[in-house]
Amino acid sequence: MSAADEVVIRPFRDEDGEALWPILRDVIRLGDTYAIDPGLNRDRMLDLWTVQARACFVAERAGEILGTYYIKSNQAGGGAHVCNCGYMTAPQARGQGVARAMCLHSQIEAVKLGYKAMQFNLVVCTNTGAIRLWSSLGFETVGRLPQAFDHPEEGLVDALVMYKWLGEAPTA
């Protein structure tokens, strides 16, 4: 693999918005993995993903943005040591290790930001690729929420709560 084939993960910059919007738009409009209003416009979605988060990153290869993730506190006060992350990968980059790279990167960044654990609050049970990936990276299913997600094709489906104690940052 040449250097041009490597995925580079870096902080989001305002000028990334145009390239990021189609990824965000297409994922939320499908409505099958995120409990985010699929009707959100560009500005509201970019604000939700990049501004309201504590940190936001993009994954790129040869200057093309292929994915993104955010980190934010899962709760306030006594729960503020646990972060939550959201990840989205462009359709043309799926199955190429981009989500794995972002999840590993996010764990390192979370520890740098002072978080001790990472929790995914609503992993839709039909999203088997994500469940497999998160499990392979050490996340445990700590809860199952019956019929917690209204899937556009499957109807009411369960969602998982997945959790990982970070302790020390993993190596990428």
Wavefront OBJ file of the C-alpha trace (Angstrom):
o trace
v 0.000 0.000 0.000
v 1.409 3.367 -0.947
v 1.210 6.492 1.202
v -1.517 7.769 -1.143
v -3.663 4.727 -0.196
v -3.419 5.377 3.543
v -6.344 6.753 5.496
v -5.463 9.966 7.312
v -7.653 11.051 10.219
v -7.535 14.709 11.161
v -9.676 17.306 12.918
v -12.669 18.662 11.002
v -12.191 22.124 9.486
v -15.003 24.459 8.434
v -13.990 24.102 4.781
v -14.723 20.344 5.036
v -18.451 21.025 5.321
v -19.200 20.751 1.608
v -17.512 17.353 1.316
v -18.943 16.103 4.602
v -22.555 17.072 3.958
v -23.312 14.354 1.331
v -22.078 11.632 3.696
v -24.157 12.946 6.603
v -27.197 13.614 4.428
v -27.238 10.204 2.781
v -26.793 8.266 6.026
v -29.468 10.141 7.969
v -31.942 10.098 5.077
v -31.742 6.300 4.953
v -33.013 6.372 8.524
v -31.763 2.874 9.323
v -28.854 3.492 11.715
v -29.180 6.866 13.465
v -31.974 8.321 15.580
v -31.531 11.677 13.869
v -34.337 13.524 12.098
v -33.839 12.615 8.408
v -35.275 15.986 7.431
v -32.499 18.049 8.999
v -31.061 20.563 6.592
v -27.350 20.974 5.883
v -26.643 23.695 8.448
v -28.522 21.987 11.278
v -26.901 18.625 10.574
v -23.391 20.075 10.330
v -24.005 21.952 13.586
v -25.214 18.780 15.305
v -22.288 16.695 14.053
v -19.389 19.147 14.191
v -20.201 22.038 16.548
v -22.208 20.406 19.331
v -19.608 17.650 19.667
v -16.535 18.079 21.821
v -14.390 17.053 18.840
v -15.026 16.072 15.244
v -12.663 14.347 12.825
v -12.641 13.345 9.185
v -10.985 10.363 7.549
v -9.526 11.016 4.131
v -7.473 9.287 1.488
v -5.638 11.267 -1.169
v -7.548 14.382 -0.075
v -11.016 12.777 -0.421
v -13.141 12.694 2.737
v -14.335 9.119 3.237
v -15.719 9.255 6.754
v -16.235 11.232 9.905
v -16.739 10.793 13.611
v -17.519 12.928 16.627
v -16.774 12.627 20.336
v -18.988 14.121 23.015
v -19.727 13.514 26.675
v -22.405 10.881 27.081
v -23.760 12.517 30.240
v -23.001 15.508 32.416
v -21.796 15.586 35.997
v -20.990 12.163 37.418
v -21.262 10.551 33.974
v -19.025 13.017 32.143
v -16.065 10.603 32.154
v -17.899 8.442 29.585
v -17.959 9.624 26.001
v -20.198 8.813 23.091
v -19.076 8.701 19.478
v -20.875 8.576 16.159
v -19.278 7.348 12.937
v -20.276 7.640 9.289
v -18.478 6.244 6.274
v -19.074 7.217 2.640
v -20.687 4.395 0.615
v -17.677 4.059 -1.698
v -15.361 3.527 1.297
v -17.317 0.852 3.165
v -15.509 -2.392 3.770
v -12.095 -0.733 3.435
v -11.219 -0.360 7.124
v -12.230 3.296 7.427
v -14.688 2.745 10.295
v -12.165 0.527 12.118
v -9.487 3.203 11.750
v -11.868 5.900 12.995
v -12.952 3.841 16.006
v -9.353 3.120 17.005
v -8.470 6.792 16.510
v -11.489 7.912 18.531
v -10.440 5.795 21.506
v -7.007 7.417 21.543
v -8.532 10.896 21.226
v -11.112 10.133 23.921
v -8.380 9.241 26.400
v -6.495 12.431 25.460
v -9.691 14.378 26.216
v -9.893 12.758 29.657
v -12.591 10.152 29.040
v -12.342 6.807 30.827
v -14.960 4.865 28.849
v -16.898 4.938 25.591
v -20.564 4.057 25.214
v -22.686 3.623 22.112
v -26.252 4.298 23.239
v -28.290 3.008 20.321
v -26.694 0.444 18.015
v -29.557 -0.748 15.837
v -29.694 -4.566 15.815
v -30.054 -4.645 12.041
v -26.693 -2.865 11.731
v -24.821 -6.163 11.975
v -21.631 -4.835 10.371
v -21.259 -2.200 13.086
v -22.058 -4.702 15.844
v -19.405 -7.087 14.498
v -16.849 -4.287 14.231
v -17.488 -2.787 17.664
v -17.401 -6.262 19.233
v -14.099 -7.056 17.514
v -12.675 -3.841 19.001
v -13.578 -4.855 22.541
v -17.000 -3.269 23.030
v -19.404 -5.328 25.099
v -23.162 -5.351 24.760
v -24.334 -4.215 28.184
v -27.987 -3.728 27.376
v -30.712 -4.471 24.884
v -33.514 -1.972 24.340
v -36.581 -3.812 23.018
v -38.207 -2.176 19.983
v -36.281 1.045 20.632
v -35.724 1.944 16.975
v -38.307 2.384 14.237
v -36.488 1.020 11.188
v -37.904 2.234 7.844
v -38.095 -1.312 6.429
v -38.083 -3.656 9.434
v -40.397 -1.685 11.711
v -39.694 -1.665 15.440
v -36.354 -3.355 16.144
v -34.164 -3.714 19.194
v -31.127 -1.562 19.845
v -27.995 -2.394 21.794
v -26.057 -0.362 24.321
v -22.367 -1.125 23.809
v -19.624 -0.108 26.225
v -15.858 -0.203 26.569
v -13.700 0.824 29.487
v -10.791 2.653 27.871
v -8.264 2.784 30.678
v -5.235 3.381 28.528
v -5.444 4.419 24.887
v -5.262 1.530 22.412
v -2.581 1.584 19.774
v -3.754 1.998 16.188
l 1 2 3 4 5 6 7 8 9 10 11 12 13 14 15 16 17 18 19 20 21 22 23 24 25 26 27 28 29 30 31 32 33 34 35 36 37 38 39 40 41 42 43 44 45 46 47 48 49 50 51 52 53 54 55 56 57 58 59 60 61 62 63 64 65 66 67 68 69 70 71 72 73 74 75 76 77 78 79 80 81 82 83 84 85 86 87 88 89 90 91 92 93 94 95 96 97 98 99 100 101 102 103 104 105 106 107 108 109 110 111 112 113 114 115 116 117 118 119 120 121 122 123 124 125 126 127 128 129 130 131 132 133 134 135 136 137 138 139 140 141 142 143 144 145 146 147 148 149 150 151 152 153 154 155 156 157 158 159 160 161 162 163 164 165 166 167 168 169 170 171 172
